[in-house]
Each structure stands twice: as structure tokens, then as C-alpha cells.
Amino acid sequence: MTSTEIGSAFASLPNGRTATKQDWAALSVNWKDTLTQRISRLQNMKDSLEGCIGCGCLSMNSCPLYNPDDLLEPQGPGPVLLNQKA
């Protein structure tokens, strides 16, 4: 979570009051899901570092899926092969 996201969450509390245990439990539910997804993506990235993640960089001569002319571009921006594993 970014500090802006956390600040927005706390700003949603009535009258800017300090979070109670119940408030914290409610706020943290979304944070847990977001963090779980981020951890999963980072684990996939760590496990894929020695291979191609479909980023379209075209600069890795050893990339097993070289991706000439960014043929994976229609599947979306960024590391599409890595994103598919998440």
C-alpha cells in the first residue's frame, strides 16, 4: 500500500478519529488481498528472472521467447507472460 492509499483509508473514518480495532479490521481486509496479489506477482517474477517475462524489451539476446517486434503486444502492456502466471 502506498502512503497515499493508507492516508485515504484513514481519512474515510468519521470526523478523522483514530481507528478502532473494528475499523482496523475492516480497513485491513482490502490491504490483505492487495498484498497477497502483490506477493504472488513478486514470487512469479522471482521464479521467472532467468527466462522471458514477455516484456517486449527485445534487448535480451538470451531470452528464450525473444518476442521479436513485440508480438505479445496485443495481449497487453508490460510483462504479459508474467502477468498470466499471477
C-alpha positions in Angstrom: 0.0 0.0 0.0 1.2 3.5 -0.7 1.2 6.2 1.9 -1.5 8.0 -0.2 -3.7 4.9 -0.2 -3.3 4.5 3.6 -4.0 8.2 4.1 -7.2 8.0 2.1 -8.3 4.9 4.1 -7.8 6.7 7.4 -9.4 9.9 6.0 -12.6 7.8 5.4 -13.1 7.4 9.2 -15.8 9.6 10.6 -14.5 13.0 11.9 -10.9 11.9 11.3 -11.0 9.9 14.5 -8.4 7.3 15.5 -9.2 3.9 14.1 -10.7 1.4 16.5 -10.0 -2.3 16.4 -13.1 -2.9 14.3 -12.1 0.0 11.9 -8.6 -1.5 11.5 -10.1 -5.0 10.8 -12.3 -3.6 8.1 -9.6 -1.4 6.5 -7.1 -4.3 6.5 -9.3 -6.7 4.6 -8.6 -4.9 1.3 -5.0 -4.4 2.2 -4.5 -8.2 2.8 -6.0 -9.0 -0.6 -3.8 -6.4 -2.3 -0.7 -7.6 -0.5 -1.4 -11.2 -1.3 -1.7 -10.4 -5.0 1.5 -8.3 -5.0 3.4 -11.1 -3.1 2.2 -13.6 -5.7 3.3 -11.4 -8.6 6.7 -10.8 -7.0 7.1 -14.6 -6.4 6.3 -15.2 -10.1 8.8 -12.6 -11.1 11.5 -14.1 -8.9 10.8 -17.5 -10.3 10.9 -16.2 -13.9 14.0 -14.0 -13.7 16.2 -16.4 -15.7 13.6 -16.5 -18.6 11.5 -14.3 -20.7 8.6 -12.5 -19.0 7.1 -11.2 -22.3 8.0 -7.5 -21.6 8.8 -6.7 -25.2 12.2 -5.2 -24.4 13.9 -7.0 -27.3 17.2 -6.5 -25.7 17.8 -9.9 -24.1 19.8 -12.0 -26.6 19.4 -15.0 -24.3 15.6 -14.6 -23.9 14.1 -18.0 -24.8 11.0 -16.2 -26.2 12.8 -13.2 -27.7 9.5 -11.7 -28.8 10.6 -10.0 -32.0 8.6 -7.0 -33.0 6.8 -7.3 -29.6 4.4 -9.9 -30.9 2.8 -10.2 -27.5 1.7 -6.5 -27.5 -1.9 -7.4 -28.4 -2.1 -9.3 -25.1 -1.5 -6.0 -23.2 1.3 -3.8 -21.9 4.2 -4.9 -19.7 5.3 -8.4 -18.8 2.3 -10.3 -20.2 3.8 -13.8 -19.6 4.5 -12.9 -16.0 1.0 -11.5 -15.6 -0.6 -14.6 -16.9 1.0 -16.7 -14.1 -0.4 -14.4 -11.3 
